[in-house]
């Protein structure tokens, strides 16, 4: 199972939905707040994203709430 990190901001509804889906799937994850963590903000920008959530799982990454992509993390690990 790849390590999952969610780059977010405190008031992001898509971020909250992403956390709920990860919890439902039983996946462990870290949260990095791009509004207070300059290194996290720089990483998100270096990946070409301008909005959160940004999910990074191993060599895969995407922006936005994407339940199908989150589900695929479980399927690829099986």
GUFIKOL-150788 format. One record per residue: residue number from 1; residue in three letters; y, x, z of N, C-alpha, C in turn. Coordinates in steps of 0.1 Angstrom, whole numbers, plus 2048, in hexadecimal, padded with zeros to 3 digits. Layout:
<atom resi="NUM" resn="Ala" n_north="Y" n_east="X" n_up="Z" ca_north="Y" ca_east="X" ca_up="Z" c_north="Y" c_east="X" c_up="Z"/>
...
//
This chain:
<atom resi="1" resn="Unk" n_north="7F4" n_east="809" n_up="800" ca_north="800" ca_east="800" ca_up="800" c_north="80C" c_east="809" c_up="800"/>
<atom resi="2" resn="Unk" n_north="815" n_east="807" n_up="7F6" ca_north="821" ca_east="80F" ca_up="7F6" c_north="82B" c_east="80B" c_up="802"/>
<atom resi="3" resn="Unk" n_north="832" n_east="815" n_up="806" ca_north="83D" ca_east="813" ca_up="810" c_north="847" c_east="80A" c_up="80A"/>
<atom resi="4" resn="Unk" n_north="84C" n_east="800" n_up="811" ca_north="856" ca_east="7F6" ca_up="80C" c_north="863" c_east="7F8" c_up="814"/>
<atom resi="5" resn="Unk" n_north="86E" n_east="7FA" n_up="80D" ca_north="87B" ca_east="7FA" ca_up="813" c_north="884" c_east="7F0" c_up="80C"/>
<atom resi="6" resn="Unk" n_north="88B" n_east="7E8" n_up="814" ca_north="894" ca_east="7DE" ca_up="80F" c_north="8A2" c_east="7E2" c_up="812"/>
<atom resi="7" resn="Unk" n_north="8AA" n_east="7E4" n_up="808" ca_north="8B8" ca_east="7E8" ca_up="809" c_north="8C0" c_east="7DB" c_up="809"/>
<atom resi="8" resn="Unk" n_north="8C8" n_east="7D9" n_up="813" ca_north="8CE" ca_east="7CC" ca_up="815" c_north="8DC" c_east="7CC" c_up="81B"/>
<atom resi="9" resn="Unk" n_north="8E2" n_east="7C1" n_up="81D" ca_north="8EE" ca_east="7BF" ca_up="826" c_north="8EB" c_east="7B3" c_up="82F"/>
<atom resi="10" resn="Unk" n_north="8F2" n_east="7B3" n_up="83A" ca_north="8EF" ca_east="7A9" ca_up="845" c_north="8F0" c_east="79A" c_up="840"/>
<atom resi="11" resn="Unk" n_north="8F9" n_east="797" n_up="838" ca_north="8FA" ca_east="788" ca_up="834" c_north="8F4" c_east="784" c_up="827"/>
<atom resi="12" resn="Unk" n_north="8EB" n_east="78D" n_up="822" ca_north="8E4" ca_east="78B" ca_up="815" c_north="8D9" c_east="781" c_up="816"/>
<atom resi="13" resn="Unk" n_north="8DA" n_east="775" n_up="810" ca_north="8D0" ca_east="76B" ca_up="811" c_north="8C3" c_east="76F" c_up="809"/>
<atom resi="14" resn="Unk" n_north="8C5" n_east="776" n_up="7FE" ca_north="8B9" ca_east="77B" ca_up="7F6" c_north="8B1" c_east="785" c_up="7FF"/>
<atom resi="15" resn="Unk" n_north="8B9" n_east="78D" n_up="806" ca_north="8B2" ca_east="797" ca_up="80F" c_north="8AA" c_east="790" c_up="81A"/>
<atom resi="16" resn="Unk" n_north="8AF" n_east="785" n_up="820" ca_north="8A8" ca_east="77E" ca_up="82A" c_north="89C" c_east="777" c_up="824"/>
<atom resi="17" resn="Unk" n_north="89D" n_east="772" n_up="818" ca_north="891" ca_east="76C" ca_up="812" c_north="887" c_east="777" c_up="80F"/>
<atom resi="18" resn="Unk" n_north="88B" n_east="783" n_up="80B" ca_north="882" ca_east="78E" ca_up="809" c_north="87A" c_east="792" c_up="816"/>
<atom resi="19" resn="Unk" n_north="882" n_east="793" n_up="821" ca_north="87B" ca_east="796" ca_up="82E" c_north="871" c_east="78B" c_up="831"/>
<atom resi="20" resn="Unk" n_north="874" n_east="77E" n_up="82F" ca_north="86B" ca_east="773" ca_up="832" c_north="85E" c_east="774" c_up="82A"/>
<atom resi="21" resn="Unk" n_north="860" n_east="777" n_up="81D" ca_north="854" ca_east="779" ca_up="814" c_north="84C" c_east="785" c_up="818"/>
<atom resi="22" resn="Unk" n_north="852" n_east="790" n_up="81B" ca_north="84A" ca_east="79C" ca_up="81F" c_north="843" c_east="799" c_up="82C"/>
<atom resi="23" resn="Unk" n_north="849" n_east="792" n_up="836" ca_north="843" ca_east="78E" ca_up="842" c_north="837" c_east="785" c_up="840"/>
<atom resi="24" resn="Unk" n_north="839" n_east="77B" n_up="837" ca_north="82E" ca_east="772" ca_up="833" c_north="822" c_east="779" c_up="82D"/>
<atom resi="25" resn="Unk" n_north="825" n_east="783" n_up="825" ca_north="81A" ca_east="78B" ca_up="81E" c_north="814" c_east="795" c_up="828"/>
<atom resi="26" resn="Unk" n_north="81A" n_east="797" n_up="834" ca_north="815" ca_east="7A1" ca_up="83D" c_north="818" c_east="7AF" c_up="83A"/>
<atom resi="27" resn="Unk" n_north="822" n_east="7B2" n_up="832" ca_north="826" ca_east="7BF" ca_up="82E" c_north="830" c_east="7C5" c_up="837"/>
<atom resi="28" resn="Unk" n_north="82E" n_east="7D1" n_up="83B" ca_north="838" ca_east="7D8" ca_up="843" c_north="843" c_east="7DE" c_up="83A"/>
<atom resi="29" resn="Unk" n_north="84F" n_east="7DE" n_up="840" ca_north="85A" ca_east="7E3" ca_up="838" c_north="865" c_east="7E8" c_up="841"/>
<atom resi="30" resn="Unk" n_north="86E" n_east="7F0" n_up="83B" ca_north="87A" ca_east="7F5" ca_up="842" c_north="886" c_east="7EE" c_up="83B"/>
<atom resi="31" resn="Unk" n_north="891" n_east="7ED" n_up="843" ca_north="89D" ca_east="7E7" ca_up="83E" c_north="8A8" c_east="7F2" c_up="83F"/>
<atom resi="32" resn="Unk" n_north="8AF" n_east="7F4" n_up="834" ca_north="8BB" ca_east="7FD" ca_up="834" c_north="8C7" c_east="7F4" c_up="830"/>
<atom resi="33" resn="Unk" n_north="8D1" n_east="7F5" n_up="839" ca_north="8DE" ca_east="7ED" ca_up="836" c_north="8E7" c_east="7F6" c_up="82E"/>
<atom resi="34" resn="Unk" n_north="8E9" n_east="7F2" n_up="822" ca_north="8F2" ca_east="7FA" ca_up="819" c_north="901" c_east="7F9" c_up="81C"/>
<atom resi="35" resn="Unk" n_north="904" n_east="7EF" n_up="825" ca_north="912" ca_east="7EE" ca_up="829" c_north="916" c_east="7F8" c_up="834"/>
<atom resi="36" resn="Unk" n_north="90C" n_east="7FD" n_up="83B" ca_north="90F" ca_east="807" ca_up="846" c_north="908" c_east="814" c_up="844"/>
<atom resi="37" resn="Unk" n_north="8FF" n_east="816" n_up="83A" ca_north="8F8" ca_east="822" ca_up="838" c_north="8FB" c_east="828" c_up="82B"/>
<atom resi="38" resn="Unk" n_north="904" n_east="832" n_up="82B" ca_north="909" ca_east="838" ca_up="81E" c_north="8FD" c_east="83D" c_up="815"/>
<atom resi="39" resn="Unk" n_north="8F3" n_east="843" n_up="81C" ca_north="8E8" ca_east="848" ca_up="814" c_north="8E0" c_east="83D" c_up="80D"/>
<atom resi="40" resn="Unk" n_north="8DE" n_east="832" n_up="814" ca_north="8D8" ca_east="826" ca_up="80E" c_north="8E0" c_east="821" c_up="802"/>
<atom resi="41" resn="Unk" n_north="8ED" n_east="820" n_up="804" ca_north="8F6" ca_east="81B" ca_up="7FA" c_north="8F5" c_east="824" c_up="7ED"/>
<atom resi="42" resn="Unk" n_north="8F5" n_east="831" n_up="7F0" ca_north="8F4" ca_east="83B" ca_up="7E5" c_north="8E7" c_east="83A" c_up="7DD"/>
<atom resi="43" resn="Unk" n_north="8DC" n_east="837" n_up="7E4" ca_north="8CF" ca_east="836" ca_up="7DE" c_north="8CF" c_east="82A" c_up="7D5"/>
<atom resi="44" resn="Unk" n_north="8D3" n_east="81F" n_up="7DA" ca_north="8D4" ca_east="812" ca_up="7D2" c_north="8DC" c_east="814" c_up="7C6"/>
<atom resi="45" resn="Unk" n_north="8E8" n_east="81B" n_up="7C7" ca_north="8F0" ca_east="81D" ca_up="7BC" c_north="8E9" c_east="827" c_up="7B2"/>
<atom resi="46" resn="Unk" n_north="8E2" n_east="831" n_up="7B7" ca_north="8DB" ca_east="83A" ca_up="7AE" c_north="8D0" c_east="834" c_up="7A6"/>
<atom resi="47" resn="Unk" n_north="8CB" n_east="829" n_up="7AB" ca_north="8C0" ca_east="821" ca_up="7A4" c_north="8C6" c_east="818" c_up="79A"/>
<atom resi="48" resn="Unk" n_north="8D4" n_east="816" n_up="79A" ca_north="8DB" ca_east="80E" ca_up="790" c_north="8DD" c_east="800" c_up="795"/>
<atom resi="49" resn="Unk" n_north="8DB" n_east="7FD" n_up="7A2" ca_north="8DD" ca_east="7EF" ca_up="7A7" c_north="8EB" c_east="7EE" c_up="7AD"/>
<atom resi="50" resn="Unk" n_north="8F0" n_east="7E1" n_up="7AB" ca_north="8FD" ca_east="7DE" ca_up="7B1" c_north="8FC" c_east="7D2" c_up="7BB"/>
<atom resi="51" resn="Unk" n_north="8F0" n_east="7CD" n_up="7BD" ca_north="8EF" ca_east="7C2" ca_up="7C6" c_north="8E2" c_east="7C4" c_up="7CE"/>
<atom resi="52" resn="Unk" n_north="8E2" n_east="7BD" n_up="7D9" ca_north="8D6" ca_east="7BE" ca_up="7E2" c_north="8D0" c_east="7B0" c_up="7E2"/>
<atom resi="53" resn="Unk" n_north="8C3" n_east="7AF" n_up="7E6" ca_north="8BB" ca_east="7B9" ca_up="7EB" c_north="8B5" c_east="7C2" c_up="7E0"/>
<atom resi="54" resn="Unk" n_north="8B3" n_east="7CF" n_up="7E3" ca_north="8AC" ca_east="7D8" ca_up="7DB" c_north="89F" c_east="7DB" c_up="7E3"/>
<atom resi="55" resn="Unk" n_north="894" n_east="7D9" n_up="7DC" ca_north="887" ca_east="7DC" ca_up="7E2" c_north="881" c_east="7E9" c_up="7DB"/>
<atom resi="56" resn="Unk" n_north="87E" n_east="7F2" n_up="7E4" ca_north="877" ca_east="7FF" ca_up="7DF" c_north="869" c_east="7FF" c_up="7E5"/>
<atom resi="57" resn="Unk" n_north="85F" n_east="800" n_up="7DC" ca_north="851" ca_east="801" ca_up="7E1" c_north="84A" c_east="80B" c_up="7D9"/>
<atom resi="58" resn="Unk" n_north="849" n_east="817" n_up="7DF" ca_north="843" ca_east="822" ca_up="7D7" c_north="84C" c_east="826" c_up="7CB"/>
<atom resi="59" resn="Unk" n_north="846" n_east="826" n_up="7BF" ca_north="84E" ca_east="829" ca_up="7B4" c_north="854" c_east="81C" c_up="7AD"/>
<atom resi="60" resn="Unk" n_north="852" n_east="811" n_up="7B3" ca_north="857" ca_east="804" ca_up="7AD" c_north="864" c_east="800" c_up="7B5"/>
<atom resi="61" resn="Unk" n_north="86E" n_east="7FB" n_up="7AD" ca_north="87A" ca_east="7F5" ca_up="7B4" c_north="880" c_east="7EA" c_up="7AC"/>
<atom resi="62" resn="Unk" n_north="887" n_east="7E1" n_up="7B2" ca_north="88E" ca_east="7D6" ca_up="7AB" c_north="898" c_east="7D1" c_up="7B4"/>
<atom resi="63" resn="Unk" n_north="8A1" n_east="7C9" n_up="7AE" ca_north="8AC" ca_east="7C3" ca_up="7B6" c_north="8AB" c_east="7B4" c_up="7B5"/>
<atom resi="64" resn="Unk" n_north="8AE" n_east="7AD" n_up="7C0" ca_north="8AD" ca_east="79F" ca_up="7C1" c_north="8A0" c_east="79A" c_up="7C8"/>
<atom resi="65" resn="Unk" n_north="8A1" n_east="78E" n_up="7CD" ca_north="895" ca_east="788" ca_up="7D3" c_north="88B" c_east="784" c_up="7C8"/>
<atom resi="66" resn="Unk" n_north="87F" n_east="78A" n_up="7C9" ca_north="875" ca_east="788" ca_up="7BF" c_north="867" c_east="787" c_up="7C5"/>
<atom resi="67" resn="Unk" n_north="864" n_east="77A" n_up="7C9" ca_north="857" ca_east="778" ca_up="7D0" c_north="84B" c_east="77C" c_up="7C8"/>
<atom resi="68" resn="Unk" n_north="84C" n_east="77B" n_up="7BA" ca_north="840" ca_east="780" ca_up="7B2" c_north="83E" c_east="78F" c_up="7B3"/>
<atom resi="69" resn="Unk" n_north="849" n_east="796" n_up="7B3" ca_north="848" ca_east="7A5" ca_up="7B4" c_north="843" c_east="7A9" c_up="7C2"/>
<atom resi="70" resn="Unk" n_north="848" n_east="7A2" n_up="7CC" ca_north="843" ca_east="7A4" ca_up="7DA" c_north="834" c_east="7A1" c_up="7DB"/>
<atom resi="71" resn="Unk" n_north="830" n_east="796" n_up="7D5" ca_north="821" ca_east="793" ca_up="7D5" c_north="819" c_east="79D" c_up="7CE"/>
<atom resi="72" resn="Unk" n_north="81F" n_east="7A3" n_up="7C3" ca_north="817" ca_east="7AD" ca_up="7BB" c_north="815" c_east="7B9" c_up="7C4"/>
<atom resi="73" resn="Unk" n_north="81D" n_east="7BC" n_up="7CE" ca_north="81A" ca_east="7C8" ca_up="7D6" c_north="80D" c_east="7C6" c_up="7DD"/>
<atom resi="74" resn="Unk" n_north="80A" n_east="7BA" n_up="7E2" ca_north="7FD" ca_east="7B7" ca_up="7E9" c_north="7F2" c_east="7B8" c_up="7DF"/>
<atom resi="75" resn="Unk" n_north="7F4" n_east="7B2" n_up="7D3" ca_north="7E9" ca_east="7B2" ca_up="7C9" c_north="7E6" c_east="7C0" c_up="7C4"/>
<atom resi="76" resn="Unk" n_north="7F0" n_east="7C9" n_up="7C3" ca_north="7ED" ca_east="7D6" ca_up="7BE" c_north="7E6" c_east="7DF" c_up="7C9"/>
<atom resi="77" resn="Unk" n_north="7E8" n_east="7DB" n_up="7D5" ca_north="7E2" ca_east="7E3" ca_up="7E0" c_north="7D4" c_east="7DF" c_up="7E2"/>
<atom resi="78" resn="Unk" n_north="7D0" n_east="7D3" n_up="7DD" ca_north="7C2" ca_east="7CE" ca_up="7E0" c_north="7B8" c_east="7D5" c_up="7D6"/>
//
